Amino acid sequence: MTLTITPLTANTGALVEGLSLKDATPADIAEVEAAVHEHLVLLFPGQDLEPADQMRVAEQFGTIDVAPFGPKHPDVAELTVLDQRSPKGEGADAWHSDNTFLAEPPKYTLLQAVLLPESGGDTCWANMYQAYEALSRPMREMLEGLTATHDLTKMLARAVAMGNSDADLATMRARYPAQHHPVVRTHPVTGRRALFVNGNFTTQIDELTELESQRVLSMLAEHVALPDFQCRYRWQPGTFAMWDNRCLQHYA
């Protein structure tokens, strides 16, 4: 099956047509994975996948990581439902990479639009290769070799305080202890360097003082949100998305 891939911006995002994901062959999956490494986020309009189809597609890219929070689909417990009828708002309205509080954060996120709000609801992605490369050389050199703490309860505590979550923070902290990751990571497939800190989960740059860490993380949060690095997409029902968490942040 021949894919038609149309870039959405010069560096980030592409629209993929000519493929029914539920009927994808191993060769199709390999082509999709190569495309996501090149474009970082892929949008597949008109897929209308059933929950079981979504699981079969996801399993072809690796082991499925189930989000520890958010409502689950009644028939497929591994699927998290971003509910637009009674949204909880547990943290997607900030730039982040998914589940960086895990020792091995997921490679990819897969998402399908089913029910959309009457207005708004777009998703933005930011290219962390570009964000890293756009830093000054002295800043890049300073960040090399540093590690940062990623803690699930940072985001959950904010959601609880706003009344958007009823999570038990102590239980979640015990179940998902904080993890440490390099501030700048090398992508295992492309070999490119990418920033790997985010506003939802990163709490501290380990080698810096608390004040230094706060200032650097604040600067990096402002930096990664620059429109220069972004791709924005307006969803349609049935559109399926796949993106690479190792080199993207998103805001949804």
ZAKOLVEX-439409 format. One record per residue: x, y, z of N, C-alpha, C in turn; residue in one letter. Coordinates in steps of 0.001 Angstrom, whole numbers, padded with zeros to 6 digits, always signed. Example, Ala and Ser with C-alpha at 12.3 -4.5 7.8 and 13.67 -1.06 7.14 Angstrom:
// ZAKOLVEX-439409
+013190-005690+007800+012300-004500+007800+013200-003300+007800A/+012850-002250+007080+013670-001060+007140+012900+000030+007870S/
//
This chain:
// ZAKOLVEX-439409
+000849-001190+000000+000000+000000+000000+000888+001244+000000M/+000625+002176-000913+001446+003377-001037+000900+004480-000150T/+001747+004990+000740+001341+006070+001624+001579+007410+000950L/+000659+008329+001168+000855+009715+000765+001117+010511+002029T/+002318+011074+002135+002738+011789+003337+002929+013255+002987I/+002138+014111+003633+002179+015549+003370+002643+016274+004624T/+003838+016873+004607+004307+017589+005796+003367+018729+006164P/+003185+018932+007469+002359+020029+007971+003172+021283+008216L/+004440+021132+008566+005373+022254+008696+006709+021786+008133T/+007684+022677+008140+008989+022321+007588+009704+021252+008410A/+009405+021173+009713+010172+020296+010588+009346+019316+011412N/+008054+019575+011566+007264+018788+012513+005882+018501+011960T/+005506+017223+011965+004137+016854+011636+003928+016510+010177G/+003078+015495+009944+002716+015127+008579+001349+014469+008585A/+000616+014693+007506-000671+014050+007263-000407+012801+006432L/-000949+011663+006858-000724+010394+006162-002048+009900+005598V/-002078+009672+004299-003278+009181+003620-002916+007953+002794E/-003939+007177+002445-003715+005986+001634-003456+004731+002423G/-003765+004748+003730-003533+003579+004568-004680+003397+005545L/-005238+002192+005592-006188+001805+006632-005388+001108+007722S/-005254+001757+008876-004390+001220+009923-004844-000152+010410L/-006146-000386+010449-006609-001684+010958-006253-002826+010019K/-005927-002496+008759-005537-003513+007784-004049-003456+007465D/-003284-002721+008249-001874-002497+007938-001071-003793+008018A/-000179-003977+007063+000740-005112+007041+002008-004755+007820T/+002844-005740+008146+004124-005415+008782+004954-004423+007974P/+004898-004518+006653+005632-003559+005824+005059-002155+005982A/+003726-002048+006065+003095-000747+006300+003536-000170+007644D/+003547-001011+008674+003930-000554+010010+005369-000060+010007I/+006252-000766+009317+007645-000329+009229+007748+001020+008532A/+006923+001232+007500+006934+002512+006790+006402+003630+007677E/+005359+003329+008456+004818+004321+009388+005865+004688+010435V/+006556+003686+010970+007546+003980+012007+008694+004814+011445E/+009120+004527+010234+010153+005354+009607+009659+006783+009421A/+008384+006926+009056+007823+008267+008847+007721+009043+010149A/+007369+008372+011250+007258+009100+012517+008633+009527+013006V/+009672+008762+012689+011021+009192+013054+011446+010419+012252H/+010917+010551+011045+011251+011716+010220+010403+012930+010573E/+009094+012733+010761+008163+013854+010943+007721+014045+012399H/+007997+013106+013257+007775+013170+014711+006324+012965+015126L/+005374+013530+014385+003959+013284+014660+003248+013061+013329V/+002431+012002+013286+001675+011653+012085+000187+011711+012390L/-000593+012276+011468-002054+012340+011569-002649+011513+010439L/-003546+010590+010809-004191+009688+009855-005688+009986+009852F/-006203+010787+008929-007636+011104+008941-008488+009914+008505P/-009741+009909+008989-010726+008951+008510-010493+007507+008909G/-009847+007253+010023-009568+005869+010430-010752+005217+011154Q/-011386+005965+012067-012561+005451+012796-012307+004060+013374D/-011224+003918+014106-010860+002621+014669-011720+002281+015878L/-012161+001041+015957-012804+000543+017160-011734+000341+018239E/-012134+000317+019514-011134+000138+020577-010224-001069+020366P/-010784-002196+019966-009956-003384+019734-008971-003156+018594A/-009402-002402+017566-008501-002073+016462-007346-001207+016960D/-007653-000238+017824-006596+000615+018365-005552-000216+019097Q/-005997-001193+019867-005061-002046+020590-004192-002846+019624M/-004792-003387+018571-004011-004176+017615-002973-003311+016915R/-003351-002081+016580-002386-001166+015965-001256-000864+016941V/-001602-000522+018173-000592-000148+019166+000391-001282+019420A/-000109-002507+019495+000748-003655+019818+001815-003900+018761E/+001604-003394+017550+002595-003594+016497+003809-002684+016657Q/+003707-001703+017556+004830-000786+017772+005584-001068+019070F/+005133-002041+019858+005844-002370+021084+004895-002657+022228G/+005478-002790+023416+004702-003074+024621+003830-001880+024981T/+002577-002131+025314+001642-001050+025628+001845-000584+027060I/+001973+000717+027224+002091+001343+028540+000743+001967+028881D/+000154+001555+029984-001166+002047+030380-000999+003226+031325V/-001629+004349+031014-001552+005528+031875-002147+005210+033242A/-001491+005624+034333-001978+005275+035670-003119+006147+036168P/-003560+007093+035366-004645+007975+035784-005550+008224+034590F/-006708+008791+034845-007669+009056+033784-008633+007896+033615G/-009884+008176+033214-010890+007122+033043-010521+006177+031908P/-010879+004907+032055-010556+003895+031060-011801+003502+030268K/-011571+002991+029075-012672+002539+028232-013359+001347+028896H/-014695+001296+028895-015396+000211+029604-015121-001171+029038P/-014760-001254+027764-014537-002563+027149-013061-002917+026988D/-012199-001898+026941-010757-002123+026761-010034-001297+027814V/-009674-001937+028905-009169-001212+030076-007829-000535+029829A/-007114-000946+028785-005823-000319+028501-005963+001050+027847E/-007149+001376+027354-007374+002657+026679-007836+003711+027675L/-007161+004854+027674-007583+005992+028485-008512+006869+027656T/-009614+007293+028254-010607+008117+027563-010460+009562+028028V/-010162+010449+027094-010131+011880+027389-011550+012390+027184L/-012306+012439+028254-013760+012614+028203-014136+014072+027979D/-014827+014350+026871-015274+015714+026592-016679+015987+027116Q/-017376+014952+027590-018695+015198+028189-018546+015716+029619R/-017608+015137+030350-017344+015600+031717-015839+015608+031938S/-015140+016541+031278-013675+016531+031318-013146+016773+032717P/-012048+016061+033038-011423+016198+034349-010244+017173+034301K/-009602+017325+033152-008509+018276+033045-007337+017945+033944G/-006836+016702+033866-005775+016280+034772-004385+016596+034236E/-004229+017657+033490-002874+018090+033207-002471+018206+031761G/-003366+017983+030790-002965+018063+029394-002788+019494+028917A/-003308+020472+029684-003234+021869+029263-001922+022505+029715D/-000831+021805+029467+000520+022305+029711+001449+021505+028806A/+002556+022110+028412+003499+021396+027565+004119+020235+028344W/+004128+019046+027737+004685+017880+028410+004945+016755+027416H/+005775+015825+027836+005886+014514+027200+005193+013518+028116S/+004607+012499+027547+003800+011581+028349+004652+010671+029236D/+004215+010591+030511+004692+009566+031443+006207+009546+031626N/+006827+010726+031667+008270+010769+031900+008630+010440+033342T/+007617+010255+034190+007850+009829+035573+008169+008339+035669F/+008111+007617+034549+008451+006195+034523+009945+006011+034254L/+010476+004876+034702+011883+004582+034433+012135+004460+032932A/+011164+003928+032200+011238+003853+030743+009985+004503+030167E/+010017+005803+029914+008843+006476+029340+008487+005868+027985P/+007222+005944+027599+006798+005331+026336+007434+005997+025129P/+007724+005167+024125+008259+005701+022870+007236+006590+022176K/+006022+006083+022062+004994+006744+021266+003716+006943+022073Y/+002939+007925+021648+001554+008063+022096+000657+007903+020878T/-000438+007157+021049-001445+006967+020006-002761+007521+020519L/-003436+008304+019688-004654+008995+020120-005621+009087+018953L/-006898+008802+019211-007927+008955+018182-009009+009907+018662Q/-009446+010789+017761-010550+011700+018062-011870+010987+017805A/-012741+010998+018818-014067+010383+018687-015141+011449+018829V/-015178+012107+019980-016132+013185+020247-015337+014453+020517L/-015654+015521+019792-014886+016756+019892-015744+017892+020426L/-015124+018876+021109-015879+020053+021547-016312+020882+020346P/-017311+021728+020535-017809+022549+019432-016752+023531+018949E/-015890+023973+019846-014788+024847+019455-013588+024499+020316S/-012403+024856+019829-011194+024518+020564-010880+023041+020446G/-010045+022558+021355-009698+021147+021358-008554+020770+020445G/-007884+021762+019828-006729+021455+018991-005604+020878+019852D/-004668+020211+019206-003447+019760+019874-002253+020411+019195T/-001292+020843+020008-000037+021404+019517+001104+020474+019915C/+002094+020372+019055+003298+019606+019350+004506+020515+019176W/+005519+020314+019997+006739+021114+019926+007938+020185+019746A/+008797+020535+018809+009929+019727+018384+011115+019964+019323N/+011478+018939+020108+012547+019101+021090+013939+018956+020496M/+014055+018415+019274+015323+018523+018561+015614+019996+018283Y/+014643+020655+017679+014814+022067+017346+015050+022910+018586Q/+014290+022625+019640+014431+023405+020866+015850+023296+021411A/+016412+022100+021373+017790+021920+021839+018764+022647+020924Y/+018609+022465+019631+019553+023049+018678+019505+024568+018664E/+018364+025149+019056+018220+026608+019057+018847+027264+020284A/+019204+026484+021296+019880+027049+022463+021286+027506+022083L/+021793+028477+022808+023166+028922+022582+024143+027795+022916S/+025324+027851+022328+026314+026816+022617+026656+026740+024104R/+026884+027868+024797+027160+027755+026239+026030+027075+027016P/+024777+027350+026645+023669+026706+027350+023628+025212+027043M/+023832+024836+025791+023861+023410+025452+024967+022698+026224R/+026125+023333+026295+027248+022717+027003+026949+022584+028493E/+026268+023565+029077+025936+023494+030495+024972+022343+030780M/+024001+022140+029878+022974+021120+030107+023484+019703+029882L/+024529+019554+029069+025060+018225+028787+025523+017562+030083E/+025125+016330+030272+025553+015573+031434+024696+015760+032668G/+023764+016726+032646+022884+016931+033790+021714+015947+033745L/+021163+015643+034905+019970+014813+035001+018876+015594+035717T/+017641+015148+035552+016506+015824+036185+015572+014794+036803A/+014888+015231+037861+013902+014403+038545+012534+014598+037905T/+011838+013490+037645+010492+013511+037063+009547+012821+038041H/+008493+013529+038443+007615+013066+039518+006159+013203+039086D/+005438+012081+039054+004027+012080+038672+003205+013030+039525L/+003510+013106+040816+002638+013854+041718+002737+015363+041534T/+003731+015851+040793+003768+017289+040506+002515+017699+039742K/+002212+016982+038677+001034+017289+037873-000246+016947+038617M/-000264+015788+039287-001478+015379+039988-001821+016327+041132L/-000814+016837+041836-001081+017762+042942-001768+019019+042437A/-001358+019495+041268-002002+020670+040685-003450+020364+040321R/-003686+019184+039742-005049+018806+039364-005938+018634+040590A/-005394+018041+041657-006164+017875+042896-006521+019231+043482V/-005547+020150+043511-005786+021478+044080-006866+022233+043321A/-006989+021973+042011-007995+022638+041184-009332+021912+041209M/-009410+020805+041923-010646+020032+041966-010878+019186+040739G/-009831+018973+039928-009970+018209+038692-009552+016754+038830N/-009087+016359+040013-008675+014980+040225-008928+014602+041673S/-009262+013338+041884-009418+012827+043241-008325+011811+043563D/-007186+011913+042877-006087+010974+043081-005545+011069+044505A/-005164+009931+045068-004507+009871+046372-003007+010030+046122D/-002466+011210+046455-001087+011520+046094-000089+010589+046773L/-000321+010263+048038+000613+009383+048748+000662+008001+048101A/-000504+007498+047727-000557+006185+047078+000151+006215+045732T/-000104+007261+044954+000517+007366+043634+002025+007549+043749M/+002472+008301+044751+003910+008508+044945+004599+007197+045308R/+003940+006385+046132+004517+005093+046504+004537+004129+045320A/+003501+004192+044511+003386+003272+043376+004314+003674+042235R/+004492+004990+042073+005317+005510+040978+006359+006463+041554Y/+007428+005937+042149+008458+006816+042708+009119+007652+041616P/+009624+008810+042013+010263+009715+041061+011428+009018+040352A/+011640+009406+039103+012716+008852+038286+013629+009980+037815Q/+014819+009594+037373+015814+010568+036926+016183+010265+035477H/+016157+011301+034653+016495+011164+033237+017458+012271+032827H/+018260+012040+031787+019124+013110+031285+018303+014317+030839P/+018833+015500+031081+018180+016724+030613+018199+016778+029086V/+019254+016259+028496+019367+016162+027038+019576+014693+026695V/+018677+014139+025894+018760+012720+025541+019123+012552+024069R/+019787+011446+023776+020063+011060+022395+018999+010068+021948T/+018311+010401+020869+017275+009497+020356+017934+008200+019891H/+017447+007040+020333+018127+005780+020013+018062+005382+018548P/+017140+005957+017790+017019+005612+016372+017693+006657+015497V/+017380+007925+015713+017899+008978+014836+019277+009468+015244T/+019653+009265+016510+020925+009773+017000+020941+011259+017283G/+019808+011923+017139+019750+013368+017369+019542+013666+018851R/+019983+014840+019272+019871+015273+020654+018583+016067+020836R/+017916+015843+021982+016635+016497+022249+016547+016870+023723A/+015922+018017+024004+015629+018381+025388+014625+017398+025966L/+014809+017067+027258+013898+016108+027879+013537+016551+029296F/+013011+017749+029408+012401+018236+030652+011047+018820+030279V/+010079+018745+031193+008751+019263+030860+008044+019772+032102N/+007073+020644+031880+006406+021334+032973+005522+020462+033831G/+005015+019365+033302+004114+018518+034085+004835+017676+035126N/+006002+017165+034779+006618+016148+035626+008016+016489+036141F/+008752+017381+035490+010121+017666+035917+010106+018611+037108T/+010744+018198+038197+010719+018985+039432+012056+019616+039778T/+013163+019042+039318+014472+019512+039766+015548+019048+038798Q/+016481+019938+038458+017721+019511+037812+018666+019105+038931I/+019046+017851+038945+019628+017244+040139+020942+017877+040580D/+021767+018278+039630+023101+018761+039974+023124+020238+040346E/+022002+020941+040224+021936+022370+040518+021291+022609+041873L/+021509+023806+042416+020781+024184+043622+019310+024371+043272T/+018468+024429+044289+017037+024594+044039+016757+025876+043270E/+017409+026971+043657+017194+028245+042968+017681+028167+041527L/+018881+027627+041321+019406+027493+039961+018477+026634+039112E/+018032+025524+039674+017147+024619+038947+015850+025310+038555S/+015250+026033+039484+014003+026734+039185+014182+027699+038025Q/+015283+028445+038046+015511+029441+036995+015748+028770+035639R/+016538+027716+035634+016831+027046+034365+015584+026357+033816V/+014838+025664+034672+013612+025008+034206+012590+026018+033712L/+012493+027156+034386+011574+028203+033942+011977+028719+032572S/+013263+028953+032375+013742+029419+031073+013471+028382+029992M/+013746+027112+030286+013525+026066+029288+012044+025897+028967L/+011179+026039+029971+009735+025951+029726+009277+027051+028779A/+009806+028249+028964+009464+029353+028064+010037+029107+026676E/+011244+028568+026636+011930+028327+025364+011196+027288+024520H/+010813+026148+025122+010208+025075+024326+008828+025461+023805V/+008209+026475+024406+006873+026901+023979+006908+027913+022841A/+008095+028253+022341+008167+029203+021229+007457+028635+019998L/+006717+029469+019276+005994+028962+018101+006910+028442+017000P/+008177+028823+017019+009133+028366+016006+009212+026844+015925D/+008942+026171+017043+009135+024726+017114+007830+023950+016954F/+006724+024632+016686+005413+024014+016868+004719+023577+015582Q/+003849+022594+015775+002867+022163+014784+001524+022106+015499C/+000475+022606+014858-000861+022606+015473-001835+021913+014530R/-002751+021116+015118-003695+020372+014288-005099+020493+014854Y/-006056+020749+013968-007468+020779+014341-008073+019418+014018R/-008516+018741+015053-009009+017377+014913-010332+017303+014145W/-010519+016161+013498-011804+015748+012952-012115+014365+013527Q/-013402+014046+013766-013721+012707+014274-013137+011618+013376P/-012547+010617+014000-011953+009519+013251-010493+009697+012912G/-009935+010890+013162-008508+011087+012923-007709+010378+014014T/-006672+009684+013591-005796+008940+014501-004421+009582+014446F/-003799+009765+015604-002477+010393+015673-001480+009461+016337A/-000247+009581+015905+000872+008864+016524+002038+009821+016599M/+002651+009916+017788+003823+010796+017881+004894+010199+018772W/+006108+010738+018610+007297+010235+019287+007553+011058+020542D/+007319+010456+021708+007508+011155+022979+008958+011471+023289N/+009882+010815+022611+011292+011004+022920+011832+012319+022388R/+011097+012947+021477+011610+014178+020873+010517+015222+020668C/+009358+015028+021286+008250+015982+021188+007691+016273+022570L/+007159+017485+022726+006203+017760+023784+004886+018122+023114Q/+003793+017979+023852+002497+018340+023283+001663+019096+024303H/+000676+019780+023778-000240+020610+024573-001619+020353+024005Y/-002501+019762+024836-003810+019352+024299-004916+019715+025269A/
//
